[in-house]
Amino acid sequence: MITVGMNYHVIEGKQADFEEKFAGVIDALKAAEGHDSSTLWKDVADDASYLITSEWSSEQAFTDFIRSQAFKDVTTWGKEQILSGRPQHKVYKH
């Protein structure tokens, strides 16, 4: 089991868009093999900063998902329209 922390910073004023689009990401995650659960967190000190924690059966299952077409289908909108920078991912092994 691993936990993945995915940090995102959005363009000011795009917070509601990011939160809405995340619902589609959750649906894709639920269908992914090896995915257990995910939660979206918002930074109280910077309301344009978010963390998604995601539990996976293995690092390979997570890697397979982020390389999948399903992941690309639900995340391509963010690169140019919502995110202010490149997302940062960190894997925490149990």
Phi, psi and omega per residue, in radians:
M1 nan 2.402 3.056
I2 -2.306 2.773 2.984
T3 -2.045 2.337 3.098
V4 -1.969 2.251 3.036
G5 -1.800 2.122 -3.121
M6 -2.033 1.954 -3.088
N7 -1.692 2.297 -3.125
Y8 -2.298 2.456 2.996
H9 -2.149 2.219 -3.068
V10 -1.814 2.814 3.061
I11 -1.125 2.354 3.136
E12 -0.913 2.307 -3.120
G13 1.616 -0.138 -3.108
K14 -1.804 0.173 -3.084
Q15 -1.018 -0.821 -3.126
A16 -1.098 -0.671 3.103
D17 -1.092 -0.780 3.139
F18 -1.072 -0.813 -3.122
E19 -1.099 -0.682 3.116
E20 -1.165 -0.794 -3.125
K21 -1.152 -0.512 3.138
F22 -1.069 -0.491 3.092
A23 -1.019 -0.672 3.074
G24 -1.186 -0.629 3.097
V25 -1.142 -0.722 3.121
I26 -1.024 -0.750 3.118
D27 -1.055 -0.742 3.118
A28 -1.157 -0.692 3.121
L29 -1.108 -0.748 -3.124
K30 -1.051 -0.528 -3.130
A31 -1.496 -0.177 -3.061
A32 -1.365 2.339 3.091
E33 -1.153 2.287 3.120
G34 1.612 -0.134 3.119
H35 -1.460 2.363 3.133
D36 -1.862 -0.964 -3.128
S37 -2.799 2.763 3.085
S38 -2.524 2.593 3.126
T39 -2.393 2.405 3.053
L40 -1.698 2.227 3.139
W41 -2.052 2.543 3.113
K42 -2.064 2.350 -3.137
D43 -1.276 2.144 -3.117
V44 -1.271 -0.335 3.131
A45 -1.570 -0.308 -3.127
D46 -2.581 1.672 -3.001
D47 -1.248 0.086 3.019
A48 -1.827 0.115 -3.116
S49 -1.957 2.289 -3.074
Y50 -2.291 2.695 3.014
L51 -2.287 2.317 2.993
I52 -1.939 2.148 3.008
T53 -1.777 2.397 -3.034
S54 -2.429 2.272 3.140
E55 -1.749 2.294 -3.091
W56 -2.314 2.681 3.111
S57 -1.194 -0.520 -3.138
S58 -2.788 2.837 3.074
E59 -1.136 -0.596 3.119
Q60 -1.106 -0.688 3.120
A61 -1.085 -0.731 3.098
F62 -1.131 -0.813 -3.139
T63 -1.046 -0.747 3.115
D64 -1.055 -0.707 -3.131
F65 -1.150 -0.833 -3.081
I66 -1.221 -0.231 3.042
R67 -1.653 -0.071 -3.038
S68 -1.418 2.786 3.061
Q69 -1.147 -0.604 3.129
A70 -1.033 -0.736 3.110
F71 -1.152 -0.788 3.128
K72 -1.059 -0.678 -3.119
D73 -1.100 -0.553 -3.086
V74 -1.757 -0.045 -3.098
T75 -2.096 -0.177 -3.086
T76 -1.097 -0.502 3.116
W77 -1.066 -0.553 -3.012
G78 -1.301 -0.558 -3.023
K79 -1.017 -0.738 -3.044
E80 -1.909 -0.410 -2.999
Q81 -1.784 -0.409 -2.995
I82 -2.257 -0.723 -3.039
L83 -1.400 2.464 3.117
S84 -1.591 -0.163 3.133
G85 -2.864 -3.141 -3.125
R86 -1.272 2.338 3.087
P87 -1.112 2.617 3.098
Q88 -2.032 2.207 -3.135
H89 -2.004 2.458 3.076
K90 -2.362 2.342 3.129
V91 -1.751 2.255 3.092
Y92 -1.967 1.996 -3.119
K93 -1.561 2.439 -3.114
H94 -1.492 nan nan
